Structure formats: C-alpha cells, structure tokens
Amino acid sequence: MRGWSIALLCACGLASLGCQALNEPIYIAAPAALDTGAMDAMGMPINRVKGSIVLRFRQPTTDERRQIDGDTAKLGFQVPWLRRDRIHLELLYTVTNKGSKAGTFSVGVDGASEMVKYDEDAVGQVFAAANQAPVLIPLMAPTPRMLAAGQMFQGTVREDDFVEGALDLDAMGRWSAPFAAVLINRSDVNPVGLDMVPKNVVIPALQEVDVTLASAGDGSAMHCEYLVRVRDDDEQLLHDAGNGNLFVPTPAVYGGKVYLLRDRGEVECVEPETGKTVWKDALPKSSSNFYGSPVVAGGNLYAVREDGVIFVGRVEGGKFELLAENKMGERVIASPVTVEGRLLIRGEKNLFCLERGQEPGVSSQ
C-alpha cells in the first residue's frame, strides 16, 4: 500500500462471526437504531427497547408450490416455503455506551417464521393474566456485558444460534413443546421437549428478526445499531426490499462533496446541494460485500471489503483513481476511523493502525 505502514496494535479474541459464506451474503439494515437511557412520560428511564427487521421473500412459482404441496401430502405435515436449511441468518450489532457512567447491556432475539411467531413480552402477558410472575425468556438468550462510558462493543448472533432458535420456535408453535424447557436447554445437549417434534420435520426459517436491547446502570445510555446478514441458497430473498433497508454503507463528506460507497463496491461523488452526480466508478469486483463505511482523508478514499481487502482511491480532480489495495489477512466488517493522521481498522482478530510516510510492513506491538 503506497505511503502507509501497517502496525499491528493489538490482538484480541473476538467472537466468531460465522462460517465462511457458501454464497454471497446480503445485508439488511434495521429501520432505526435502538436507544436506552431516555426518560418516559413518568420521568423514569427507559431501559428496554425493541426493534424488528422483516425480510421480504418472493412467492413460490406454480411448480414450486406444486412441489411444496406434494411434499406436504407425502410427509403428513405442512412443509414450509422458506426452509431453515436453505436460508442462513446472522445478526451483527454494535452497542455504544453514550452515557456518562458504566453500565451493562444485553441484546436478545425473538422472531417469526411463516408459521409461528414468538414474542417474549406476549408470553409474559400470558403469565401475568394467570396471576403468575412473568417469565421473559427470549428465543435467543443474550449474555449481559459491561461497557464503560464511551466504550463500544461489536457482537454477532451466529448462524448456529438462528438454527437453534428456528427449531425451538417450531417445536413450541407447531408441536406444543414446553417453551421454558425448550428455550433453556440446547437441543444438542439436552433435547428436553423435542421428542414431540417429528423426526422428518422440515423446519421453517425465520423471516422476521425482533431485537431487544436492555440496559442497566445509572447514567448509562446504550445505543445499538444492527443488521441481518442473509445467505439465500435458493434466491428467494427480494434484494430490493422496497423500504431502503438493503445495506448501504454510510456516505462520507469531504471537500464539499458527498461520497457514496455501495455494498457491491460502486463509488459515486455527489453534489450535496443539488444531488447531481459528479462522477461514478467502481472498486474491483468480488463475492464479498462492503460492510464498513468509507472514510476520506487527504483527498483519498479508504474502503474495506468484508474479506479484509482495503482499497485506497484518489477522489479529487473530478474523477476516481484507484491507487492501491492491500490484504489485511482477516475478515473486516467495521468502518475505518481516522485519528491524528492515522487510520485505525478493526478486523475480526486484530486492530490495525495505518501510518503515513513509512514503508509497508507489519509489526506486532
């Protein structure tokens, strides 16, 4: 990479972000971020908020519907159009403590398939109606974490968690399995209640992902941004969601211009006053997408692709010129950040610092 050296600042064990994609992933962003810490109408802090991402899928063709009906008749129970073994989901999220004091947070996940919906709050209301203490157990239970003021955490609810969640949802909804036992125990460790599920059942995939952000601690205010990563084996997902939620990185502003980087690597320079396109170009194609937002500094645009390749391009002079590309050697989904003339990039395992004016190299500190 021209004009930059790479210093490996720290190596840290991050949570696994899922297995290598078998097909090209699509990212669907949430309609809005989640925030705790504000006051409600009674002057009490709001420490639990919810949001949803609803995935849109095409309808089956006549031949596909005929196949579903035939499989349903053969097996003796309804076969879903959206199958768990063909649609693979992950939830990627970033939580930042925007408060003045340390606090804890958790990110729990409920959801719905084409046949069943699970909402821990609705279950709690059923308990309350029966004069019993509400039991709030999410479909995919979170691990509470502590965040200092200003600190950020990036996490993933993995594909195997969604596989387990889809099984539990179907077991409870279609086969009347005891919900508490099913949710508390993992099927590969203690499959209690799952004996009611037919052995040859076809599990529906989740098509709605409901996220609950909970926090605790006086003076803490948690901010959560999240999106769903979808691998769709049979091309059932509608990529044009129709609501603007198909993932596109946040634009960068520099020199009175706005620079857009789309998830497939298209780069566009726009006049902010008129919306007029100044120029369009594209970064080298790959099966991987751009998750992190671009940053522009010193007339250069820096963009990191999910497979860990960082691109540098000149954006001044009325056109785009690709200057360099460099492989970081690991997956990157975070946006690069400029700090005092240096570029910080957080990878899956390491935090990289790129510094101008030295020969390229990698050193561990």
N, C-alpha and C positions, 0 to 999 in steps of 0.2 A: 504494500500500500504506500503510495507516494507521500512523503513528508510526515509520516506518523510512525511512532513506535508503539508497540503493544506491551504494556506492563500488566502482568497478572497480579492483581492486588490481593485477592483472597480467594480461597477455595472453600466452598461451603456445600454441605449436603442438602440439596433442595429436594422436595417431594417429587416423585416420578410424575412426569406429565403425560404418561400414557405410552402405549406401544407404538412402534413405527407404523405410519399410516399405510394401509393396504390400497387406498385410493385417495384421491385429492380431497382434503378436508374443506368444508365451508364453515365460515364463522358467522353466527347470527348474534348481533349485539342486543342488549336489553334496551327497551324503550327509554328507560331512565335509570339513573344511579339510585342507590338506597342510602339514606342518611338517618342516623340516630342522634340524639342529643338535643333536638329542638324541644320546645315546650308545647304541650297541648292546651286546649281551651281552659283547663282547670289549673294551669300553671305547673303541671307535672311533666318531668322529662319523658320523651318518647324513646324507649329503649328496645323496641321491637318493631320492625317494618318488613313489608313483603313486596315482592315484585314477580313478574312472570315473563317468560319467553314462550310464545306459542309458535311452533314450527308448522309451516304450511306445506302440504304434500298434494301431489296430483291425484286425481281419481283413477281407479283401475280402468284399463281398457275392457272392451267386451270379452276378449279372450282371457284376460287376467281375472275378470270377475267369474267367468265360467270355471277357471281353474280353482279359485277360492271355494266356489260352491261345491265343486267335485270333491275337494279335499275335506270340506266340512261334512259332507254326506258320508265319506269313507271313514273318517275318524269318529264321528258321532258327537262332535262339539264344534263350536264356531272357530274357524281359522281366521286370524286377523289379516288385513291387507298390509299393515306395517308390522314387520317381524323384528323381534329383538336381535336375532342372529344376522340381520341384514342392514340394520341401522345402528350405528355406533356413536354414542354421545359422550362428551366430556363437558364439564363446567369449568371455565377459567375465571378467576376472580382476583381482584386487587382490593385490599382493605387498607385505608389510611386513617390513622387517628388524628383528626383535625382539632381535637380539644387541647386543653392546657395541662391535662394530667393523664397519667397512665390509666388504662382500662382494659377489660377483656372483651372479646367478641367471639361470635360463632356464626357460621354460615351453614344452615340446614336446607335440605332439598326435599320437596314434595313433588307431585306431578300427576299426569293423567295419560292414559293410553286411549285408543279409540273405543275402549270398552269400559274402563274403570277410572275414577279419579279419587285420589287420596289427599285430604287436607287435614293436617293435624289439629287445626283450630276447630273444624267441624266435628272431629272426633271428641275434642274437649267439651264442646257444647252438648254432645250426647251424654257424656258423663255428668255434666252439670244438671241437665234436665232430669236425670235419675237421682239427683241429690248425692252424687258421688264426687269426690275430688277429681278435677280434670287431669287427665293424663296426656301430656303433649310429647309425642314421640314422632319425629319426622321420618319420612320414608328413608332418607339417607342421613344418618345422625352425624352432627358435627363434633369436632374437638375444640373446646374453648382455648383461645390463645390470648396472651397478654401482649399489648402494644404500648410502648411509651409514647408520650406526646410527640406528634410529628413523624412517628415511625410508620413504615409501610410493610405489608405482607402480601405476597402473591401465592395463591394456592390453586389446587386443582381437585375437583371431584372426578375421579378417574372412570374410565370405561368399565372396569370391573365393578365399581360401585353402582353404576347405572344398570349393569347386567343383574346384579343382586336386587336392586330396587324394583326393576321391572318384574322379576319373579315374585317378590313379596307382594307387590301391588296386585298382580293377577291372582295369587293364592288367596288373598284376603277378599278381593272383589268378586271373583267368579266362583271360587271354591270354598268360601266361608271358613278359611283358616283363621285361627285365633290371632288377632292382629298384634297383641303385645308380644306373644311368644315368637311370632314370625319376625317382627322388627328388631327385637333384642338379639336374636341369635342369627349368625351367618349360616347359610344353607350348607356350606362345605365343612362346617364344624359341628353344628347341632341342628339338623333339619327338622326341628320340632314343628308340628302342624302341617308340614308339607306332604305328609302321607295322604292328604285329601286331594292332592293335585295329580291328575292322570300322568302316567309316565311318558306318554307320547304327545303331551300338550305342546302346542305352538304358542310361545309367549309373545304377546304384543309388545311393541316398542313404545317408549314414551314419546308423545308428541307435544306435550306441554311440560315445561320445567318451571316449578314455582320455588323461588328462593326466599328464605327468611334470614334477615340479618338481625342478630340480637347482641346487645352490649350491656356492660355493667361497669360502674365506676364513676364517681362524682367528677365532673369536669372533663370527661372523655366524650368525644363526638366522632363516631365511626362513619366513614364514607366508603361505600362499596360499589365498584364498577365490575360488571360481569358480562360474559357472553358464553354461548354454547357452541362447541366445536362438533360438527356433524360429518361423519363418513357414511356415505349412502351407497351401498353396493349395487342397488338396482335403479338408480337415478329416479327416485320417487320424490325427492325434495324439490320444491319450487324455489329455484335460486333467486328469482325476483320476488321477494317477499311482499312487495306492494306497499310496505309501510316504512321504507327507508332503513330497516334494521339489518340488512345484509352488511356484513362487516366491511367498513372502510376506515383506514387509519385517520386520525385527526390531522387536519391540514397544518402546515407551518407558515408563518408570516415572516417575511424578510424583505427589507428594502422597498416597502410599499406594495409588495406583491404577495399573493397567496399561492402556496404550492401544495397541490393535491397529490397524494400517493394512493392509488387504489390497490385492493388486495391482490390483484394479479400483476402488479408492477407497472401499471401505466402512470406516467408522471405528467402533470399539467400545471402550467403557470397561468394565473387568472388575475385580472384587474379587479380589486375589491369594490371599486366604486360602480362599475358597470356590469361586472360579471363576465366580461369579454375574455375569451381565451387568447393569451399572448402566444403560447406555443404548447405543443403536445409531443411527448416522446414516450419511450418505454424502456424499462430495465430488462436484462436478459431473462428469457422465459425459463420456468422450472415448474415441477409439480407442486412445489411448496409455495405458500402464500406469504404476504407481508402482513404480520400482526402488529408490530410496533409502529408507532407514528414516526414520520421523518423529522429531522432537525436540520436547520440551515444555519451555517456559521461561516463567516469569511467568504461568502459567495459560493460555498459548496453545500450541496445537499447530501446528507448521510441517511441511508436507509438500510435496515437489517431485515433480511428474509428469515423465515421460520427455520430453515435448515442451517442457519448460522453464517450465511454469507453477507458481508457488509459491502455496500456499494457507495462510492463517492462520485458525485457528478457536479460539474460547474453549471450554475443556473443563471449567471449574469451574461450580458451580451446579447440578449434576445433569442437565445437558443439553449438547449441542453446538451452538455458534452460529458460523456462517461469518462471519468479519469482513472478509476481503479476499482478492483473488487478483491476481497480477501476473505478466506475461510477461517472462521473463529474456532472450528472444530467441535462445536456443540450446538444444540438447539437454542434459539433465541426467540422469545415472544415479547420481551419488554421493549419499551421505547428507549432509544439512546438519550442521554442528558448531557448538556454542556456545563462544565464547572471550571471557572477560572482558566479558560483556554484549553481545557482537556475534555475529551469525550468519554463518558462512562457508559458501558454496555453491560447489562446483566444477562448472563447466559444461564443455561439450565444448571450448571455446576459452579461456574466461576463469575467473578466480577472483573471486567476488563477496563483498563484505563489507557486511552489512546492519546499520545502526547506529540505535538507538532515539533519538527525540527531535528529528529533523530532517525537513524537508520532503522528499518523494520527489524523487529526481534521480539522474542517472548522471554520474559524473566519472571521468576516467582519471588514474591516478597512476603 
